[in-house]
Amino acid sequence: MMNSAHTLSFDPIGPAELEMIGKAFQDELQRRALSRKSEEAEALAAKLIKAYQAGIRDDLGLSIVAGLS
């Protein structure tokens, strides 16, 4: 029987990556005039993190993802 902790692959988000995701998040919040505490902002943050984890690892790609909602 395999331990589920050994079967999961997890690539942590480091400080530089978090800064990149945060910049895309902040830029899109400003573009949409959204509050950081809004439901839309929470959904955007989740979308950006999911996109990063799915392999979108550059500023332009994350900015495009942010603008798609």
MARZASE-592822 format. One record per residue: residue in three letters; y, z, x of N, C-alpha, C, O in turn. Coordinates in pm, whole numbers, plus 50000, padded with zeros to 5 digits. Layout:
AlaYZXYZXYZXYZX/...
***
This chain:
Met498835000050085500005000050000501245000050090501365008250181/Met502174990850063503394989850144504484998650085504624999749963/Asn505235004750171506385012650130507515002950095507814993950173/Ser508145004849980509194995549937510364995250033511064985150041/Ala510615006050105511705006250202511454996350316512394991150376/His510184993650345509854984150451509914969750404510044960650486/Thr509824967450274509804953850223511204948750192511394936650176/Leu512194957550182513544953350151514264948950278514164955350383/Ser514994938050267515804933350378517254936350343517724932250237/Phe517954943450429519314947650398520204944850518519964949850628/Asp521234936850496522184933550601523494940750567524234936150480/Pro523784951950632524974959550597526264951750622526314943050709/Ile527274955050545528584948850561529384957450659529644969150633/Gly529754951450772530494958550875531994958550848532444952350752/Pro532754965450932534204966450913534924952850909535804950850825/Ala534564943750997535234930650999534914922850872535784916150815/Glu533664923550829533254916550707533924922750585534364915550494/Leu534004935950582534654942850471536124939150464536684937550355/Glu536764937750580538164933550584538324919450527539274916750453/Met537424910550561537474896850510537304896550358538034889650288/Ile536324904050308536104904750163537324911050096537774906349991/Gly537874921550157539044928250102540254919250095541034920050000/Lys540414910650195541564901450193541434891450079542404888750009/Ala540244885850061540024876449950540274883549816540854877849724/Phe539834896049807540024904149687541514906349661541994903849550/Gln542244911149763543664913849748544454901249713545324901549626/Asp544154890149781544854877649755544664873249609545614868949544/Glu543434874449560543164870249423543784879849322544264875449217/Leu543784892749351544464902349261545944898849250546504898949141/Gln546564895649363547984892149363548204879149287549154878049208/Arg547354869349310547504856349242547404857949091548144851549016/Arg546494866549046546294868648902547164879748845547154881948724/Ala547894886748928548704898348887547834908748816548174913548708/Leu546714912148880545794922048825545954935448895546294936049013/Ser545704946048821545664959348878544314961448946543294956548899/Arg544314968749058543064971949128542124980049039540914979949061/Lys542664986948942541854995848858541414989248727540934996048637/Ser541584976248716541214969248593539734965348596539114964648703/Glu539184962748480537794958048472537644944548541536614941948603/Glu538664936048530538624922948596538544924548747537824917148814/Ala539284934248802539264936748947537884941648990537374937649094/Glu537284950448911535934955248943534934943748943534084942849032/Ala535044934948844534134923448836534354914148955533394908749010/Leu535604912248994535924903649108535344909549237534754902249317/Ala535504922449257534964928949377533444927249383532904924049488/Ala532774929449271531314927949267530924913549297529944911049367/Lys531674904049243531384889849265531534886049412530714878549466/Leu532564891249478532794888149618531714894249707531244887849801/Ile531314906449678530244912749757528934905349737528194902949832/Lys528644901649614527414894149585527444880549658526434876349713/Ala528584873849657528704860949726528484862649875527814854449938/Tyr529054873249933528854875850076527374878150105526834872550200/Gln526734886250024525324889150044524444876750023523344875950078/Ala524944867249945524194854849921524404844650033523774834050034/Gly525304847750128525464838850243526824832550261527034825250357/Ile527764835250171529114829750187529854839350280530264850250239/Arg530014835350405530484844450509531764839850577531994842950694/Asp532614832450505533874828150567535024829950469534824830750348/Asp536244830650523537434833050441537594822850330537834826350215/Leu537464810150365537664799450267536624800350155536964799450037/Gly535384802150191534324803050090534554814649995534394813249873/Leu534924826250049535174837849964536404835649877536424839849761/Ser537414829149930538614826149850538274816749734538784818449623/Ile537424807049761537004797849656536234805249548536494803449429/Val535294813649589534524821649493535454830349409535304831249287/Ala536424836849474537364845549404538134838049296538394843449189/Gly538504825649325539294817849229538494811349119539074805249029/Leu537174812349123536334805749023536224813248891535744807548793/Ser536634825648886536474832948760537594830048665537614835448554/
***
